[in-house]
Amino acid sequence: MTKQIEIKKTVCTFCSGNCGMLVHVDNGKIVKIEPNRSHPLTRGFACERNRLALKWLYHPDQLMYPLKRMGERGEGKWQRITWDQALAEIGDKLNDLKAKYGPETLGIFEGTARGNDYWPRGRFLSLFGNPHNIFAAGTICSANVMAINAAVMGDVSGFAGNINKSNCVVYWGTDPSQAWHRAWTAILNQKKKRDVKVIAVDPRRTKTTDIADIWLQLRPGTDTALALAWLNVIINEELYDKDFVNQWTVGFDKLKERVQEYPPQRVAEITGVPAEKIVAAARMYATTKPAFIPYSVAIDQLGLNGTRTEQCRIIMKAITGDLGVWGGDLITRPGQKINGGKFVTESELIMIDRLSPDERGRQMGADVCRLLSLTGWSLTSENIERVYGVPAPVGVQTNAHTPMLWRAILSGKPYPIKALIAWGSNPLSWAGNIKLVYEAMKSPNLELNVVQELWMTPSAQLADYVLPGASWMERPMCSNMMDFGSLVVGGERPIPPLGERRDIYEFFRGLALAVGQGEEYWPWKTLEEASEYRLKPTGISFKEFVERTILFPDEFDMQPWLKTGFPTPSGKVELYSSILEKLDYDPLPYYAEPPESPISTPEVAKDYPLILNTGGTFMPMFKSEFMQRELGRVKHPDPLMDIHPDTAQRLEIADGDWAYIETRRGRIKQKARYNDGILPNVVNCEANWWFPEMSANEPVLSGVWESNANVLTLDEPEACDELSGGWCNRALLCKVYPVQ
Amino acid sequence: MTVGIEIAESELALSRARVYGILAAIYSKPVGDAELDVFRQWWLILVELVQGNLPELIICGLGKIQSCLENDDSNTPDKREATLQSEFLPLFRGLRRGTSPPPPYESVWVDGGFVYGPSADRVGQKYRQFNMRILNNEPPDHLALELYFMRFLCEKEAEARSSGQAVQHWLREEEDFLREHLAPWLPAFCESIRKSCETPFYSGVADITEGWICLDQEIIKGLTETEPLEGVLDVGPTTSR
């Protein structure tokens, strides 16, 4: 028999990088995955995750068939059922609960799905009458960034840049050597070639701080104060771009007045960073053109200060004239034409207009974290629609308030949540304060819990139905990256889903039909057909798209505001945000002391004297994925806590010893890793650990209680970010002691 | 020990096919009580096949299964069905990591722990050679599919015998498939089932599976050596434990 290898073009979505891949298929089996060197954006880049892709896909623990719970939740007793049975039963139950409690009684859970097809669940919810009760890790991972960008300048910044053209890069709360390999490779190459300046802001030493020209080692959680001090320096020393400020911003005087509250000397006391270093860094950033501040997830996880830090960063980019220049912060806009027509956006497919303003106001948390809710989205979207002709990204720019959800399940207030559907999401790993998550998921108040997953995660173990999902190697993709911009990326389906897995479109379409939404709303039987529909206005077929792998807008206007103005109420970058004001927030950024700190809670600090940061990934781990021993833990088998050697020795903990880390919420253990580049009063725990090799059943639940830092994190509503509802994964108080 | 078998050759092949079919069905999905009853009858075939001189492992397995089927207050058909249902997926689909064996894919046991390994390729190629197609996109080397394939080969052998055609080809296929694809990993897998299962039923199934694969290799060996059969087959020493 002649061996015929087919080569399928697609993009990897193990992270959000969407690197072009060539997938070699032999008789329906993937035999090799190699980077696509002719991909116009990623040009042959691949990381360790790609090298593990085949082992990942063909891992024997991957789910293949629909399962229905037989015993108690968590008991691990399942029966295999058909998709038809699963969808029929789930659909009936959803309709029943909707009739009793209203459509808002359903919550959808999602992680960093990265297939970029968020619209099927959005469309399902709109047609169900649900106010988009979407509880997502996005709240602490970029959704808030999109929302504050939309409020302040209407466009999105921070996600696109060109390091090869940058003369200064600010890694603020991120270590690309572990989190973003493509960017890391780029900055290393540039550093070798020329004098590109690097500024790192991080409480602990990393590979990134090692290559930095200036490293600001701040006290965790004080980032907003630091950012305001930079603004103080930039404004008072007149290092800003006066033309841009005059022509394209509003509220400069009020901002100037606000930043006077944050002189470097005062901020030095808050952050622990010497004032002269703060000044030097601000000067370097403002005077080394062009400069780029890439996105970093750590900022989103600061609780009270999360989105405010991002607001400062947007303001910095704007007033220094670094927006829309090569090497600076590129802005992205949805709705631009491709081949003379507009690719149909996610927001258009989501049909949010099916929901009245009153119905949107029922979104969980809409009156609390108003910016990230549909309330905030409605305000920003009208400007974006005015300028671009398409709604603002509703798919990922709005989230319900996750900490409220658990309390609503348990208390029935503000209204009962009776059903959850999670797709590719493991909240027992990523959500804050997971003891509460567990309590809610076990509660009899929760009458239906459905999980679509690739693995039997601890969260899936507590479900009533577990349905197998398809990975990026088993589904096509044709996406404008969640409406972030107008670029269309993706590829074909390399192989049909293994076993009985289904992609996310097929899942939600099946569910929609099961609750009676009607085929007229779901006319496309497959994701390929839906992709054809989205491409139709461009005149480009799905097949041609696959060949090209990427579609660029007809015009790439670096500074589109010159023609259209910014899509904000004033048409300018609103340093003093009228949208925040309308939402009854302070329109200007300000610093709030972290809710748990030696300063705000000195009585707690007596018993819990160390400052705890959680997070910091390692390759190839991504969020809570790649935790299988055979995959992501070959070189990194155990969870690690960075601790200063002096502190550790005082606590009688040797390098490599297991140690307990305890907060007021609970206790975990991780192995101590000496790091003389971390502040002596700070420890850093890796996040999201679970142990797939351990028993999946109660009470073990794949070891989710052993080392997962979210046992420790803080999600009290008053501690959360007022703008987004983001909870505190950073800047907590803890104590550390040896495991005896 | 010598086991005497007095049975027409085509009937012998069909009976062996039925045994493989029963085993395959058991590994395919959880069994209900009605099916169990049918299976019990088929076990009688097994007994008849070797005229009561069953290997100890199979006797032991049949005993475990029989004990499972005896009704009392704590073991009603409903309870039994529920228990077998909940046992099935952890044991045969790898759903209880940490306490259950890896799922019964040959690749997982032979090729380093992952599905769709080289063994699966070879098995898939073998199926294609006989124009067999797998439904539901299942990896071809799942134990149930490999047992079904053995049933298919035995049925083909029976057909050949009935129509007076040569059977050496089919015997060789059976022998090769057992040697290359089932025998190398089944003992380890069956041992892990015995260690992991909570009810005697699947422990008994593991005993019978392991015992049967050994026994059938002996039967095939005997058939190959004595072909054409004269109605009586002497099977050499059987495995016992």
Interface residues (C-beta under 8 A of the other chain):
Chain A: M1 N27 G28 K29 L54 K55 Y58 H59 P60 D61 M64 Y65 L67 M70 G71 G76 K77 W78 Q79 R80 M456 P496 P497 L498 G499 E500 E630 P692 E693 M694 S695 A696 N697 V700 S702
Chain B: K29 P30 A82 Q85 S86 F88 L89 P90 R93 G94 L95 R96 R97 G98 T99 P102 P103 Y105 S107 V108 G113 F114 V115 Y116 G117 A120 D121 G124 Q125 R128 N136 N137 E138 P139
